[in-house]
Amino acid sequence: IPTLIQIEVPEMDIQNFQESRKGVDFMLVIDTSGSMSGEKIKLVKESVEYLLDEIQGKDRLAVVKFSTKATKVIDFTPANKSNKLEIKNLVNENLVPSTSTNIGDALKLSIDMIRKRKDFSRKVGFLFLSDGRDNKGNSINSIIEKMNMLSQAKEVNGLHVCSFGYGQDHDSKMLLAIPRPNEGKFYYVDKIKNVDISIINCLGEVLTFYAKDLEISFSASPNVGLEVRKSYSKNVKKIDNEFTKTINHIA
């Protein structure tokens, strides 16, 4: 007998939830290598503008740009009305594509900035904007290793990672390696109309996050066998006829 177990959250007013939620720290990592010139960098600028329009004054934004080396553009700054225009102008000034692509250096610098924050209670929204075409010898395994370090860092209390691939020639394998399983998603951005859809889907999970490290246990009645379908079996442990599923976070 197929059975579906669902988690049902309490009903809530989204407006009240957004007003009462704690601020989020957004880490924006932007590729400014030569391969990002033309339409790609235009789409990135649109993405940044859309992000700034959606986040609130209680949220903070930090920006790292990278090509051959990674550079800090701005440290975590409140995204209030007076700062947003300054942030937007500063980011636009720095988005000038040139030279090579060093994803490893970008991740190292951005993770260091996250770990050096004074307030560790704030959730982190990690947004990586690139075509993923690394040419400085960073392997997919080395990228996974760095992102695992971020996931396991004691200074991070809640994490959602979104990677955005720009252009038809983007390296999807590299960009898919950045969000850890159950901690984010990859989005392909090839047109202006895809910018708002991709950003809002990412923000939807970052800004409505309310629970982490859940364990749900379920068991069958005596003398009834219970099996978990393979597609649902990730993070499931079985002891006798009781199953426990671990869920990283709920949004």
Contacts in CASP RR format, 6 or more apart in sequence:
PFRMAT RR
TARGET T0000
AUTHOR 0000-0000-0000
METHOD contacts of the structure
MODEL  1
IPTLIQIEVPEMDIQNFQESRKGVDFMLVIDTSGSMSGEKIKLVKESVEY
LLDEIQGKDRLAVVKFSTKATKVIDFTPANKSNKLEIKNLVNENLVPSTS
TNIGDALKLSIDMIRKRKDFSRKVGFLFLSDGRDNKGNSINSIIEKMNML
SQAKEVNGLHVCSFGYGQDHDSKMLLAIPRPNEGKFYYVDKIKNVDISII
NCLGEVLTFYAKDLEISFSASPNVGLEVRKSYSKNVKKIDNEFTKTINHI
A
5 216 0 8 1.000
5 218 0 8 1.000
7 216 0 8 1.000
7 247 0 8 1.000
7 250 0 8 1.000
9 210 0 8 1.000
9 250 0 8 1.000
14 208 0 8 1.000
17 208 0 8 1.000
18 56 0 8 1.000
18 207 0 8 1.000
21 58 0 8 1.000
21 207 0 8 1.000
22 58 0 8 1.000
22 121 0 8 1.000
22 122 0 8 1.000
22 123 0 8 1.000
23 56 0 8 1.000
23 58 0 8 1.000
23 59 0 8 1.000
23 60 0 8 1.000
23 122 0 8 1.000
23 123 0 8 1.000
24 55 0 8 1.000
24 59 0 8 1.000
24 60 0 8 1.000
24 122 0 8 1.000
24 123 0 8 1.000
24 124 0 8 1.000
24 125 0 8 1.000
24 206 0 8 1.000
24 207 0 8 1.000
25 59 0 8 1.000
25 60 0 8 1.000
25 62 0 8 1.000
25 76 0 8 1.000
25 114 0 8 1.000
25 117 0 8 1.000
25 119 0 8 1.000
25 122 0 8 1.000
25 123 0 8 1.000
25 124 0 8 1.000
25 125 0 8 1.000
26 51 0 8 1.000
26 55 0 8 1.000
26 59 0 8 1.000
26 60 0 8 1.000
26 61 0 8 1.000
26 62 0 8 1.000
26 79 0 8 1.000
26 124 0 8 1.000
26 125 0 8 1.000
26 127 0 8 1.000
26 206 0 8 1.000
27 62 0 8 1.000
27 64 0 8 1.000
27 110 0 8 1.000
27 113 0 8 1.000
27 114 0 8 1.000
27 124 0 8 1.000
27 125 0 8 1.000
27 126 0 8 1.000
27 127 0 8 1.000
28 48 0 8 1.000
28 51 0 8 1.000
28 61 0 8 1.000
28 62 0 8 1.000
28 63 0 8 1.000
28 64 0 8 1.000
28 91 0 8 1.000
28 127 0 8 1.000
28 129 0 8 1.000
29 63 0 8 1.000
29 64 0 8 1.000
29 66 0 8 1.000
29 106 0 8 1.000
29 107 0 8 1.000
29 110 0 8 1.000
29 126 0 8 1.000
29 127 0 8 1.000
29 128 0 8 1.000
29 129 0 8 1.000
29 130 0 8 1.000
30 44 0 8 1.000
30 48 0 8 1.000
30 63 0 8 1.000
30 64 0 8 1.000
30 65 0 8 1.000
30 66 0 8 1.000
30 73 0 8 1.000
30 91 0 8 1.000
30 95 0 8 1.000
30 129 0 8 1.000
30 130 0 8 1.000
31 44 0 8 1.000
31 65 0 8 1.000
31 66 0 8 1.000
31 67 0 8 1.000
31 101 0 8 1.000
31 103 0 8 1.000
31 106 0 8 1.000
31 129 0 8 1.000
31 130 0 8 1.000
31 131 0 8 1.000
31 132 0 8 1.000
31 166 0 8 1.000
32 41 0 8 1.000
32 65 0 8 1.000
32 66 0 8 1.000
32 67 0 8 1.000
32 94 0 8 1.000
32 95 0 8 1.000
32 96 0 8 1.000
32 97 0 8 1.000
32 98 0 8 1.000
33 66 0 8 1.000
33 67 0 8 1.000
33 68 0 8 1.000
33 97 0 8 1.000
33 98 0 8 1.000
33 99 0 8 1.000
33 100 0 8 1.000
33 101 0 8 1.000
33 133 0 8 1.000
34 67 0 8 1.000
34 97 0 8 1.000
34 98 0 8 1.000
34 99 0 8 1.000
34 100 0 8 1.000
34 101 0 8 1.000
35 97 0 8 1.000
35 101 0 8 1.000
35 131 0 8 1.000
35 133 0 8 1.000
35 169 0 8 1.000
36 44 0 8 1.000
36 97 0 8 1.000
36 130 0 8 1.000
36 131 0 8 1.000
36 166 0 8 1.000
37 97 0 8 1.000
38 97 0 8 1.000
39 167 0 8 1.000
40 97 0 8 1.000
40 131 0 8 1.000
40 166 0 8 1.000
40 167 0 8 1.000
41 95 0 8 1.000
41 97 0 8 1.000
43 166 0 8 1.000
43 167 0 8 1.000
43 189 0 8 1.000
43 191 0 8 1.000
43 192 0 8 1.000
43 195 0 8 1.000
44 95 0 8 1.000
44 129 0 8 1.000
44 166 0 8 1.000
45 91 0 8 1.000
45 92 0 8 1.000
45 95 0 8 1.000
46 192 0 8 1.000
46 195 0 8 1.000
47 129 0 8 1.000
47 164 0 8 1.000
47 189 0 8 1.000
47 195 0 8 1.000
47 198 0 8 1.000
47 199 0 8 1.000
48 88 0 8 1.000
48 91 0 8 1.000
48 92 0 8 1.000
48 129 0 8 1.000
49 88 0 8 1.000
50 195 0 8 1.000
50 196 0 8 1.000
50 199 0 8 1.000
50 200 0 8 1.000
51 61 0 8 1.000
51 127 0 8 1.000
51 199 0 8 1.000
51 203 0 8 1.000
52 61 0 8 1.000
52 79 0 8 1.000
52 84 0 8 1.000
52 87 0 8 1.000
52 88 0 8 1.000
54 199 0 8 1.000
54 200 0 8 1.000
54 203 0 8 1.000
55 61 0 8 1.000
55 79 0 8 1.000
55 203 0 8 1.000
55 207 0 8 1.000
56 79 0 8 1.000
57 78 0 8 1.000
57 79 0 8 1.000
57 80 0 8 1.000
57 81 0 8 1.000
58 78 0 8 1.000
59 78 0 8 1.000
59 79 0 8 1.000
60 76 0 8 1.000
60 77 0 8 1.000
60 78 0 8 1.000
60 79 0 8 1.000
60 122 0 8 1.000
61 74 0 8 1.000
61 76 0 8 1.000
61 77 0 8 1.000
61 79 0 8 1.000
61 87 0 8 1.000
62 72 0 8 1.000
62 74 0 8 1.000
62 75 0 8 1.000
62 76 0 8 1.000
62 77 0 8 1.000
62 110 0 8 1.000
62 113 0 8 1.000
62 114 0 8 1.000
63 72 0 8 1.000
63 73 0 8 1.000
63 74 0 8 1.000
63 87 0 8 1.000
63 90 0 8 1.000
63 91 0 8 1.000
63 94 0 8 1.000
64 70 0 8 1.000
64 71 0 8 1.000
64 72 0 8 1.000
64 73 0 8 1.000
64 106 0 8 1.000
64 109 0 8 1.000
64 110 0 8 1.000
64 113 0 8 1.000
65 71 0 8 1.000
65 73 0 8 1.000
65 94 0 8 1.000
65 95 0 8 1.000
66 101 0 8 1.000
66 102 0 8 1.000
66 103 0 8 1.000
66 105 0 8 1.000
66 106 0 8 1.000
66 109 0 8 1.000
67 97 0 8 1.000
67 98 0 8 1.000
67 99 0 8 1.000
67 100 0 8 1.000
67 101 0 8 1.000
67 102 0 8 1.000
68 99 0 8 1.000
68 100 0 8 1.000
68 101 0 8 1.000
68 102 0 8 1.000
68 136 0 8 1.000
69 102 0 8 1.000
69 105 0 8 1.000
70 102 0 8 1.000
70 104 0 8 1.000
70 105 0 8 1.000
70 106 0 8 1.000
70 108 0 8 1.000
70 109 0 8 1.000
70 110 0 8 1.000
71 94 0 8 1.000
71 109 0 8 1.000
72 109 0 8 1.000
72 113 0 8 1.000
73 90 0 8 1.000
73 91 0 8 1.000
73 94 0 8 1.000
74 87 0 8 1.000
74 90 0 8 1.000
74 91 0 8 1.000
75 113 0 8 1.000
76 113 0 8 1.000
76 117 0 8 1.000
77 83 0 8 1.000
77 87 0 8 1.000
79 87 0 8 1.000
100 135 0 8 1.000
100 136 0 8 1.000
101 130 0 8 1.000
101 131 0 8 1.000
101 132 0 8 1.000
101 133 0 8 1.000
101 134 0 8 1.000
101 135 0 8 1.000
101 136 0 8 1.000
102 134 0 8 1.000
102 136 0 8 1.000
102 138 0 8 1.000
103 130 0 8 1.000
103 132 0 8 1.000
103 134 0 8 1.000
103 136 0 8 1.000
103 138 0 8 1.000
103 143 0 8 1.000
103 174 0 8 1.000
104 134 0 8 1.000
104 136 0 8 1.000
104 138 0 8 1.000
104 142 0 8 1.000
104 143 0 8 1.000
104 146 0 8 1.000
105 136 0 8 1.000
106 128 0 8 1.000
107 143 0 8 1.000
107 146 0 8 1.000
107 147 0 8 1.000
107 150 0 8 1.000
107 178 0 8 1.000
108 146 0 8 1.000
110 126 0 8 1.000
111 146 0 8 1.000
111 149 0 8 1.000
111 150 0 8 1.000
111 153 0 8 1.000
114 124 0 8 1.000
114 126 0 8 1.000
114 150 0 8 1.000
114 153 0 8 1.000
114 155 0 8 1.000
114 156 0 8 1.000
115 153 0 8 1.000
115 155 0 8 1.000
115 156 0 8 1.000
117 155 0 8 1.000
120 154 0 8 1.000
120 155 0 8 1.000
120 156 0 8 1.000
120 157 0 8 1.000
121 157 0 8 1.000
122 157 0 8 1.000
123 157 0 8 1.000
123 158 0 8 1.000
123 159 0 8 1.000
123 160 0 8 1.000
123 206 0 8 1.000
123 209 0 8 1.000
124 156 0 8 1.000
124 158 0 8 1.000
124 159 0 8 1.000
124 160 0 8 1.000
125 159 0 8 1.000
125 160 0 8 1.000
125 161 0 8 1.000
125 162 0 8 1.000
125 206 0 8 1.000
126 150 0 8 1.000
126 159 0 8 1.000
126 160 0 8 1.000
126 161 0 8 1.000
126 162 0 8 1.000
127 161 0 8 1.000
127 162 0 8 1.000
127 163 0 8 1.000
127 164 0 8 1.000
127 202 0 8 1.000
128 161 0 8 1.000
128 162 0 8 1.000
128 163 0 8 1.000
128 164 0 8 1.000
128 175 0 8 1.000
128 178 0 8 1.000
129 164 0 8 1.000
129 165 0 8 1.000
129 166 0 8 1.000
130 163 0 8 1.000
130 164 0 8 1.000
130 165 0 8 1.000
130 166 0 8 1.000
130 170 0 8 1.000
130 175 0 8 1.000
131 165 0 8 1.000
131 166 0 8 1.000
131 167 0 8 1.000
131 169 0 8 1.000
131 170 0 8 1.000
131 171 0 8 1.000
132 165 0 8 1.000
132 170 0 8 1.000
132 171 0 8 1.000
132 174 0 8 1.000
132 175 0 8 1.000
133 169 0 8 1.000
133 170 0 8 1.000
133 171 0 8 1.000
133 174 0 8 1.000
134 171 0 8 1.000
134 174 0 8 1.000
140 173 0 8 1.000
140 174 0 8 1.000
140 177 0 8 1.000
143 174 0 8 1.000
143 177 0 8 1.000
143 178 0 8 1.000
144 177 0 8 1.000
147 161 0 8 1.000
147 177 0 8 1.000
147 178 0 8 1.000
147 179 0 8 1.000
147 180 0 8 1.000
148 180 0 8 1.000
150 156 0 8 1.000
150 159 0 8 1.000
150 161 0 8 1.000
151 159 0 8 1.000
151 180 0 8 1.000
151 183 0 8 1.000
157 212 0 8 1.000
158 209 0 8 1.000
158 212 0 8 1.000
158 249 0 8 1.000
159 183 0 8 1.000
160 183 0 8 1.000
160 184 0 8 1.000
160 202 0 8 1.000
160 205 0 8 1.000
160 206 0 8 1.000
160 209 0 8 1.000
160 249 0 8 1.000
160 251 0 8 1.000
161 178 0 8 1.000
161 179 0 8 1.000
161 180 0 8 1.000
161 183 0 8 1.000
161 184 0 8 1.000
162 179 0 8 1.000
162 184 0 8 1.000
162 185 0 8 1.000
162 186 0 8 1.000
162 187 0 8 1.000
162 198 0 8 1.000
162 202 0 8 1.000
162 206 0 8 1.000
163 175 0 8 1.000
163 176 0 8 1.000
163 178 0 8 1.000
163 179 0 8 1.000
163 185 0 8 1.000
163 186 0 8 1.000
163 187 0 8 1.000
164 175 0 8 1.000
164 186 0 8 1.000
164 187 0 8 1.000
164 188 0 8 1.000
164 189 0 8 1.000
164 198 0 8 1.000
165 172 0 8 1.000
165 175 0 8 1.000
165 186 0 8 1.000
165 187 0 8 1.000
165 188 0 8 1.000
165 189 0 8 1.000
166 189 0 8 1.000
166 190 0 8 1.000
167 188 0 8 1.000
167 189 0 8 1.000
167 190 0 8 1.000
168 190 0 8 1.000
170 188 0 8 1.000
172 186 0 8 1.000
172 188 0 8 1.000
175 186 0 8 1.000
176 186 0 8 1.000
178 186 0 8 1.000
179 185 0 8 1.000
179 186 0 8 1.000
181 234 0 8 1.000
182 235 0 8 1.000
182 247 0 8 1.000
182 248 0 8 1.000
182 249 0 8 1.000
183 248 0 8 1.000
183 249 0 8 1.000
184 205 0 8 1.000
185 201 0 8 1.000
185 202 0 8 1.000
185 205 0 8 1.000
187 194 0 8 1.000
187 198 0 8 1.000
187 201 0 8 1.000
187 202 0 8 1.000
188 194 0 8 1.000
188 198 0 8 1.000
189 195 0 8 1.000
189 198 0 8 1.000
204 251 0 8 1.000
205 251 0 8 1.000
206 251 0 8 1.000
208 251 0 8 1.000
209 249 0 8 1.000
209 250 0 8 1.000
209 251 0 8 1.000
210 250 0 8 1.000
210 251 0 8 1.000
211 249 0 8 1.000
211 250 0 8 1.000
212 248 0 8 1.000
212 249 0 8 1.000
212 250 0 8 1.000
213 246 0 8 1.000
213 247 0 8 1.000
213 248 0 8 1.000
213 249 0 8 1.000
214 246 0 8 1.000
214 247 0 8 1.000
214 249 0 8 1.000
214 250 0 8 1.000
215 244 0 8 1.000
215 245 0 8 1.000
215 246 0 8 1.000
215 247 0 8 1.000
216 244 0 8 1.000
216 245 0 8 1.000
216 247 0 8 1.000
217 242 0 8 1.000
217 243 0 8 1.000
217 244 0 8 1.000
217 245 0 8 1.000
218 242 0 8 1.000
218 243 0 8 1.000
218 245 0 8 1.000
219 226 0 8 1.000
219 241 0 8 1.000
219 242 0 8 1.000
219 243 0 8 1.000
220 226 0 8 1.000
220 241 0 8 1.000
224 241 0 8 1.000
225 241 0 8 1.000
226 241 0 8 1.000
226 243 0 8 1.000
228 236 0 8 1.000
228 238 0 8 1.000
228 243 0 8 1.000
232 245 0 8 1.000
235 245 0 8 1.000
235 246 0 8 1.000
235 247 0 8 1.000
236 243 0 8 1.000
236 244 0 8 1.000
236 245 0 8 1.000
236 246 0 8 1.000
237 243 0 8 1.000
237 244 0 8 1.000
237 246 0 8 1.000
238 244 0 8 1.000
END
